[in-house]
Amino acid sequence: MTRTEIEQIVKEFLIEELEIEPEKITMEGRMKEDIGIDSLDMVDVAVIVDKKFGFKIQPDEMKNTVTLNDFCNYIEQKIAK
């Protein structure tokens, strides 16, 4: 899976599942402050990532994930293993 495909899947589920406005979603945007993903949303994100990418998010691995770009990097690293 390419990086572009990962980004597209992430953007689609943020819009469709979490109902985030498309104009709020940028790769440089901070997930919490700019995009508006709160801790309850992260539970949904974890379920979606498991379904779409086939792995479970480990909270301790996410502590340095601030931007959407960081999040996509995390996914890319996990599926590359």
Wavefront OBJ file of the C-alpha trace (Angstrom):
o trace
v 0.000 0.000 0.000
v 1.401 3.397 -0.969
v 1.602 6.464 1.248
v -0.949 8.197 -0.994
v -3.391 5.317 -0.493
v -2.912 5.462 3.290
v -3.592 9.216 3.330
v -6.689 8.783 1.156
v -8.126 6.050 3.382
v -7.459 8.116 6.526
v -9.052 11.233 5.045
v -12.086 9.255 3.880
v -12.772 7.722 7.282
v -12.288 11.057 9.040
v -14.915 12.600 6.757
v -17.340 9.666 6.580
v -17.053 8.054 10.022
v -16.161 11.007 12.263
v -17.999 13.607 10.157
v -15.065 16.004 10.113
v -15.351 18.794 7.577
v -12.994 18.135 4.634
v -11.481 21.621 4.775
v -10.242 20.933 8.338
v -8.229 17.923 7.215
v -4.643 18.765 6.316
v -1.565 16.618 6.711
v 0.093 19.344 8.817
v -3.010 19.775 10.984
v -2.744 18.765 14.625
v -5.202 15.952 15.183
v -6.645 17.313 18.410
v -6.376 21.092 18.117
v -6.833 21.667 14.375
v -8.856 18.692 13.146
v -10.908 18.217 16.303
v -10.289 14.546 17.064
v -10.905 13.972 20.769
v -10.216 10.918 22.934
v -13.642 9.408 22.195
v -13.018 9.808 18.469
v -9.699 7.991 18.895
v -11.591 4.903 20.064
v -13.470 4.943 16.747
v -10.220 5.613 14.876
v -8.625 2.574 16.537
v -11.502 0.334 15.412
v -11.365 1.730 11.876
v -7.576 1.315 11.639
v -7.911 -2.310 12.741
v -10.586 -2.885 10.082
v -8.894 -0.993 7.231
v -5.207 -1.691 7.906
v -5.257 -4.907 9.947
v -3.462 -3.904 13.148
v -4.380 -2.610 16.578
v -3.204 0.841 17.644
v -0.973 0.719 20.706
v -1.587 3.821 22.860
v 2.031 3.994 24.031
v 3.192 4.119 20.393
v 0.854 7.038 19.691
v 2.176 9.430 22.360
v 4.334 11.366 19.855
v 1.634 11.455 17.202
v 0.507 15.071 16.955
v -0.284 15.817 13.321
v -2.202 13.852 10.723
v 1.129 13.376 8.947
v 2.532 11.751 12.127
v -0.508 9.468 12.229
v -0.054 8.396 8.602
v 3.670 7.803 9.288
v 2.660 5.559 12.189
v 0.292 3.554 9.968
v 2.885 3.318 7.202
v 5.513 1.972 9.625
v 3.107 -0.577 11.124
v 1.939 -2.029 7.804
v 5.475 -2.112 6.390
v 6.512 -4.712 9.008
l 1 2 3 4 5 6 7 8 9 10 11 12 13 14 15 16 17 18 19 20 21 22 23 24 25 26 27 28 29 30 31 32 33 34 35 36 37 38 39 40 41 42 43 44 45 46 47 48 49 50 51 52 53 54 55 56 57 58 59 60 61 62 63 64 65 66 67 68 69 70 71 72 73 74 75 76 77 78 79 80 81
